[in-house]
Amino acid sequence: MRKRFLLTLLINLSVYSGYSQNIALDINSFYGGWNNELSAYYYGGAGISLLYEHPLKKGALSGGFALRTIDWGNQVTVNVGYNATYLLRDNWRLDGVSTVGLGLALFKYKPLLVWSFGYVPEFTWLRKKKIDYSMGLGIRYSNSPAYKNYGQIYQLLEFPIKIGVKYHLKGKTPASVVP
């Protein structure tokens, strides 16, 4: 099962990268506010994601993978999303990034299915060079139904903070995102 998952991930990323215009690398920090047991603040760990972005006439499609570490283990997910541009100026833009993730919690007994969906308003500094910078604060819901067999908490509502870089494969910031 794990070999099939990794092979499918590799093939999808290889095919998708041939058509993509940007590569986004994000570092995330997850702060929790609710789980299925209680409402309270907690630190939910850190993560890193690598996404390929393919510009459309309006917005962009993205796909890639994310790795996250938390106190009981790690998670690996394949993410797909849509970036909608709300405001666009000469040197910056404000996007809304919606994502859906499907993956595995690399739990010490056996890997468990994890799924999530989230939304992050993202501010991007358009430098008109090969690399742009971004940051955002959003909301994310995660669920691992099989984790009920091992622990009490299996649903989370978190507030991720992200900082990232966008590398433009075709040179500087594409004309499609600069007014």
Contacts in CASP RR format, 6 or more apart in sequence:
PFRMAT RR
TARGET T0000
AUTHOR 0000-0000-0000
METHOD contacts of the structure
MODEL  1
MRKRFLLTLLINLSVYSGYSQNIALDINSFYGGWNNELSAYYYGGAGISL
LYEHPLKKGALSGGFALRTIDWGNQVTVNVGYNATYLLRDNWRLDGVSTV
GLGLALFKYKPLLVWSFGYVPEFTWLRKKKIDYSMGLGIRYSNSPAYKNY
GQIYQLLEFPIKIGVKYHLKGKTPASVVP
1 111 0 8 1.000
2 104 0 8 1.000
2 111 0 8 1.000
5 103 0 8 1.000
5 104 0 8 1.000
9 65 0 8 1.000
9 78 0 8 1.000
12 64 0 8 1.000
12 78 0 8 1.000
13 52 0 8 1.000
13 64 0 8 1.000
13 65 0 8 1.000
16 52 0 8 1.000
16 54 0 8 1.000
16 63 0 8 1.000
16 64 0 8 1.000
17 23 0 8 1.000
17 52 0 8 1.000
19 54 0 8 1.000
20 52 0 8 1.000
20 53 0 8 1.000
20 54 0 8 1.000
20 169 0 8 1.000
21 53 0 8 1.000
21 54 0 8 1.000
21 55 0 8 1.000
21 60 0 8 1.000
21 168 0 8 1.000
21 169 0 8 1.000
21 170 0 8 1.000
21 174 0 8 1.000
22 52 0 8 1.000
22 53 0 8 1.000
22 55 0 8 1.000
22 60 0 8 1.000
22 166 0 8 1.000
22 167 0 8 1.000
22 168 0 8 1.000
22 169 0 8 1.000
22 174 0 8 1.000
23 50 0 8 1.000
23 51 0 8 1.000
23 52 0 8 1.000
23 53 0 8 1.000
23 166 0 8 1.000
23 167 0 8 1.000
23 169 0 8 1.000
24 49 0 8 1.000
24 50 0 8 1.000
24 51 0 8 1.000
24 52 0 8 1.000
24 53 0 8 1.000
24 62 0 8 1.000
24 134 0 8 1.000
24 164 0 8 1.000
24 165 0 8 1.000
24 166 0 8 1.000
24 167 0 8 1.000
25 48 0 8 1.000
25 49 0 8 1.000
25 50 0 8 1.000
25 51 0 8 1.000
25 164 0 8 1.000
25 165 0 8 1.000
25 167 0 8 1.000
26 48 0 8 1.000
26 49 0 8 1.000
26 51 0 8 1.000
26 134 0 8 1.000
26 162 0 8 1.000
26 163 0 8 1.000
26 164 0 8 1.000
27 46 0 8 1.000
27 47 0 8 1.000
27 48 0 8 1.000
27 162 0 8 1.000
27 163 0 8 1.000
27 164 0 8 1.000
28 46 0 8 1.000
28 47 0 8 1.000
28 48 0 8 1.000
28 49 0 8 1.000
28 66 0 8 1.000
28 68 0 8 1.000
28 160 0 8 1.000
28 161 0 8 1.000
28 162 0 8 1.000
29 45 0 8 1.000
29 46 0 8 1.000
29 47 0 8 1.000
29 160 0 8 1.000
29 161 0 8 1.000
29 162 0 8 1.000
30 43 0 8 1.000
30 44 0 8 1.000
30 45 0 8 1.000
30 46 0 8 1.000
30 47 0 8 1.000
30 68 0 8 1.000
30 70 0 8 1.000
30 140 0 8 1.000
30 158 0 8 1.000
30 159 0 8 1.000
30 160 0 8 1.000
31 41 0 8 1.000
31 42 0 8 1.000
31 43 0 8 1.000
31 44 0 8 1.000
31 158 0 8 1.000
31 159 0 8 1.000
31 160 0 8 1.000
31 161 0 8 1.000
32 41 0 8 1.000
32 42 0 8 1.000
32 43 0 8 1.000
32 44 0 8 1.000
32 156 0 8 1.000
32 157 0 8 1.000
32 158 0 8 1.000
32 159 0 8 1.000
33 39 0 8 1.000
33 40 0 8 1.000
33 41 0 8 1.000
33 42 0 8 1.000
33 157 0 8 1.000
33 158 0 8 1.000
33 159 0 8 1.000
34 40 0 8 1.000
34 156 0 8 1.000
34 157 0 8 1.000
35 42 0 8 1.000
35 153 0 8 1.000
35 155 0 8 1.000
35 156 0 8 1.000
35 157 0 8 1.000
36 152 0 8 1.000
36 153 0 8 1.000
36 154 0 8 1.000
36 155 0 8 1.000
37 152 0 8 1.000
37 153 0 8 1.000
44 70 0 8 1.000
44 71 0 8 1.000
44 156 0 8 1.000
44 158 0 8 1.000
45 68 0 8 1.000
45 69 0 8 1.000
45 70 0 8 1.000
45 71 0 8 1.000
46 68 0 8 1.000
46 69 0 8 1.000
47 66 0 8 1.000
47 67 0 8 1.000
47 68 0 8 1.000
47 69 0 8 1.000
48 66 0 8 1.000
48 67 0 8 1.000
48 68 0 8 1.000
49 64 0 8 1.000
49 65 0 8 1.000
49 66 0 8 1.000
49 67 0 8 1.000
49 79 0 8 1.000
50 64 0 8 1.000
50 65 0 8 1.000
50 66 0 8 1.000
51 62 0 8 1.000
51 63 0 8 1.000
51 64 0 8 1.000
51 79 0 8 1.000
52 62 0 8 1.000
52 63 0 8 1.000
52 64 0 8 1.000
53 60 0 8 1.000
53 61 0 8 1.000
53 62 0 8 1.000
53 63 0 8 1.000
53 83 0 8 1.000
53 166 0 8 1.000
54 60 0 8 1.000
54 61 0 8 1.000
54 62 0 8 1.000
55 174 0 8 1.000
55 176 0 8 1.000
55 177 0 8 1.000
58 84 0 8 1.000
58 85 0 8 1.000
59 82 0 8 1.000
59 83 0 8 1.000
59 84 0 8 1.000
59 85 0 8 1.000
59 95 0 8 1.000
60 82 0 8 1.000
60 83 0 8 1.000
61 80 0 8 1.000
61 81 0 8 1.000
61 82 0 8 1.000
61 83 0 8 1.000
62 79 0 8 1.000
62 80 0 8 1.000
62 81 0 8 1.000
62 82 0 8 1.000
62 83 0 8 1.000
62 97 0 8 1.000
62 99 0 8 1.000
63 78 0 8 1.000
63 79 0 8 1.000
63 80 0 8 1.000
63 81 0 8 1.000
64 78 0 8 1.000
64 79 0 8 1.000
64 80 0 8 1.000
65 76 0 8 1.000
65 77 0 8 1.000
65 78 0 8 1.000
65 79 0 8 1.000
66 75 0 8 1.000
66 76 0 8 1.000
66 77 0 8 1.000
66 79 0 8 1.000
66 101 0 8 1.000
67 74 0 8 1.000
67 75 0 8 1.000
67 76 0 8 1.000
68 74 0 8 1.000
68 75 0 8 1.000
68 76 0 8 1.000
68 77 0 8 1.000
69 75 0 8 1.000
72 107 0 8 1.000
72 108 0 8 1.000
73 105 0 8 1.000
73 106 0 8 1.000
73 107 0 8 1.000
73 108 0 8 1.000
74 105 0 8 1.000
74 106 0 8 1.000
75 103 0 8 1.000
75 104 0 8 1.000
75 105 0 8 1.000
75 106 0 8 1.000
75 114 0 8 1.000
76 103 0 8 1.000
76 104 0 8 1.000
76 106 0 8 1.000
77 101 0 8 1.000
77 102 0 8 1.000
77 103 0 8 1.000
77 104 0 8 1.000
77 114 0 8 1.000
77 116 0 8 1.000
78 101 0 8 1.000
78 102 0 8 1.000
78 103 0 8 1.000
79 99 0 8 1.000
79 100 0 8 1.000
79 101 0 8 1.000
80 99 0 8 1.000
80 100 0 8 1.000
80 101 0 8 1.000
81 97 0 8 1.000
81 98 0 8 1.000
81 99 0 8 1.000
81 100 0 8 1.000
82 97 0 8 1.000
82 98 0 8 1.000
83 95 0 8 1.000
83 96 0 8 1.000
83 97 0 8 1.000
83 122 0 8 1.000
84 95 0 8 1.000
84 96 0 8 1.000
84 97 0 8 1.000
84 98 0 8 1.000
85 93 0 8 1.000
85 94 0 8 1.000
85 95 0 8 1.000
85 96 0 8 1.000
85 177 0 8 1.000
86 94 0 8 1.000
86 95 0 8 1.000
86 96 0 8 1.000
86 121 0 8 1.000
87 93 0 8 1.000
87 94 0 8 1.000
88 94 0 8 1.000
88 177 0 8 1.000
88 178 0 8 1.000
88 179 0 8 1.000
89 179 0 8 1.000
90 126 0 8 1.000
90 178 0 8 1.000
90 179 0 8 1.000
91 125 0 8 1.000
91 126 0 8 1.000
91 127 0 8 1.000
91 128 0 8 1.000
92 123 0 8 1.000
92 124 0 8 1.000
92 125 0 8 1.000
92 126 0 8 1.000
93 123 0 8 1.000
93 124 0 8 1.000
93 126 0 8 1.000
93 177 0 8 1.000
94 121 0 8 1.000
94 122 0 8 1.000
94 123 0 8 1.000
94 124 0 8 1.000
95 121 0 8 1.000
95 122 0 8 1.000
95 124 0 8 1.000
96 119 0 8 1.000
96 120 0 8 1.000
96 121 0 8 1.000
96 122 0 8 1.000
97 119 0 8 1.000
97 120 0 8 1.000
97 121 0 8 1.000
97 122 0 8 1.000
98 117 0 8 1.000
98 118 0 8 1.000
98 119 0 8 1.000
99 116 0 8 1.000
99 117 0 8 1.000
99 118 0 8 1.000
99 119 0 8 1.000
99 120 0 8 1.000
100 115 0 8 1.000
100 116 0 8 1.000
100 117 0 8 1.000
100 118 0 8 1.000
101 115 0 8 1.000
101 116 0 8 1.000
101 117 0 8 1.000
102 113 0 8 1.000
102 114 0 8 1.000
102 115 0 8 1.000
103 113 0 8 1.000
103 114 0 8 1.000
103 115 0 8 1.000
104 111 0 8 1.000
104 112 0 8 1.000
104 113 0 8 1.000
104 114 0 8 1.000
105 111 0 8 1.000
105 112 0 8 1.000
105 113 0 8 1.000
105 114 0 8 1.000
105 144 0 8 1.000
105 147 0 8 1.000
107 147 0 8 1.000
107 150 0 8 1.000
109 150 0 8 1.000
112 144 0 8 1.000
112 146 0 8 1.000
112 147 0 8 1.000
113 144 0 8 1.000
113 145 0 8 1.000
113 146 0 8 1.000
114 142 0 8 1.000
114 143 0 8 1.000
114 144 0 8 1.000
115 142 0 8 1.000
115 143 0 8 1.000
115 144 0 8 1.000
116 140 0 8 1.000
116 141 0 8 1.000
116 142 0 8 1.000
116 143 0 8 1.000
117 140 0 8 1.000
117 141 0 8 1.000
118 138 0 8 1.000
118 139 0 8 1.000
118 140 0 8 1.000
118 141 0 8 1.000
119 138 0 8 1.000
119 139 0 8 1.000
119 140 0 8 1.000
120 136 0 8 1.000
120 137 0 8 1.000
120 138 0 8 1.000
120 139 0 8 1.000
120 140 0 8 1.000
120 160 0 8 1.000
120 162 0 8 1.000
121 136 0 8 1.000
121 137 0 8 1.000
121 138 0 8 1.000
122 134 0 8 1.000
122 135 0 8 1.000
122 136 0 8 1.000
122 162 0 8 1.000
123 134 0 8 1.000
123 135 0 8 1.000
123 136 0 8 1.000
124 132 0 8 1.000
124 133 0 8 1.000
124 134 0 8 1.000
124 166 0 8 1.000
125 132 0 8 1.000
125 133 0 8 1.000
125 134 0 8 1.000
126 132 0 8 1.000
126 173 0 8 1.000
126 177 0 8 1.000
126 178 0 8 1.000
127 133 0 8 1.000
127 173 0 8 1.000
128 172 0 8 1.000
128 173 0 8 1.000
128 178 0 8 1.000
129 172 0 8 1.000
129 173 0 8 1.000
130 167 0 8 1.000
130 168 0 8 1.000
130 171 0 8 1.000
130 172 0 8 1.000
131 165 0 8 1.000
131 166 0 8 1.000
131 167 0 8 1.000
131 168 0 8 1.000
132 165 0 8 1.000
132 166 0 8 1.000
132 168 0 8 1.000
132 173 0 8 1.000
133 163 0 8 1.000
133 164 0 8 1.000
133 165 0 8 1.000
133 166 0 8 1.000
134 162 0 8 1.000
134 163 0 8 1.000
134 164 0 8 1.000
134 165 0 8 1.000
134 166 0 8 1.000
135 161 0 8 1.000
135 162 0 8 1.000
135 163 0 8 1.000
135 164 0 8 1.000
136 161 0 8 1.000
136 162 0 8 1.000
136 163 0 8 1.000
137 159 0 8 1.000
137 160 0 8 1.000
137 161 0 8 1.000
137 162 0 8 1.000
138 159 0 8 1.000
138 160 0 8 1.000
138 161 0 8 1.000
139 157 0 8 1.000
139 158 0 8 1.000
139 159 0 8 1.000
139 160 0 8 1.000
140 156 0 8 1.000
140 157 0 8 1.000
140 158 0 8 1.000
140 159 0 8 1.000
140 160 0 8 1.000
141 155 0 8 1.000
141 156 0 8 1.000
141 157 0 8 1.000
141 158 0 8 1.000
142 155 0 8 1.000
142 156 0 8 1.000
142 158 0 8 1.000
143 154 0 8 1.000
143 155 0 8 1.000
143 156 0 8 1.000
144 154 0 8 1.000
145 154 0 8 1.000
146 154 0 8 1.000
147 153 0 8 1.000
147 154 0 8 1.000
148 154 0 8 1.000
168 174 0 8 1.000
END
